[in-house]
């Protein structure tokens, strides 16, 4: 007799396979799934963890959102989807010209344009409905090229800049940040792929003034090994930290706090499990 745990495990495997086909990694799976099914990240995390399965309505929404048949997603019945075609469809949608951008603008105005003035709405609609995409002179600064923006998920991972925090097994998204990769590179932020970038929150005062309590941080989760002296998010002794790491040789690294009231500590490199490298402190300083 098939156990419920086996059914859930098989469903999770199919679900993750479909998410992966769309370029959604494990860090972004919970947030994207929550968005598709219109549930909280906590609920989607339970699905990904095999603790629960979506109901019929949510299962239908997930299958539709991921472009797979519900029979396959729910029970593994029928022919397995062509994941290469799903990836190609995503690429084609990304490469689609300004017609899709115009549709996005119209949808945005319908859903979120109530706070705009009538003049601003008319000007935006004129651009959205023009054949060539139009040109719009605006009074605010928008970094990066139009269409270059990507979403970066912000996770509730309290990486402590002090005594350490016990990390959540399934971090939940707080909010998304929309940013231009081109603009980030112009600012000097070095990274390979934008989907490796995530936002986390620093906690504590030991890295002040570089990083203050509750500052959002842009990190690269593809960096899982020591890649030169710098600030890293890492696990050590069962806790999660954000600190400077400096190579000392002989299999040791120095854990350094920018706050001089906290003394540096030399620890064994083999006991440090790097989760990401901090690329940018996303803060606002009063002037």
QUIURCOR-V265169 format. One record per run of one state. SS is the DSSP state (@ for helix, = for strand, . for the rest). FROM is the first residue (numbers start at 0). TO is the last residue. Records with the same first field share a line. If there is no record, write none. Layout:
SS: FROM-TO + FROM-TO
//
This chain:
.: 0-2 + 21-24 + 37-39 + 49-54 + 66-68 + 75-81 + 95-96 + 115-116 + 129-147 + 160-163 + 165-171 + 186-192 + 203-214 + 220-228 + 236-237 + 249-250 + 256-263 + 271-271 + 282-286
@: 3-20 + 25-36 + 40-48 + 55-65 + 69-74 + 82-94 + 97-114 + 117-128 + 180-185 + 193-195 + 268-270
=: 148-159 + 164-164 + 172-179 + 196-202 + 215-219 + 229-235 + 238-248 + 251-255 + 264-267 + 272-281
//
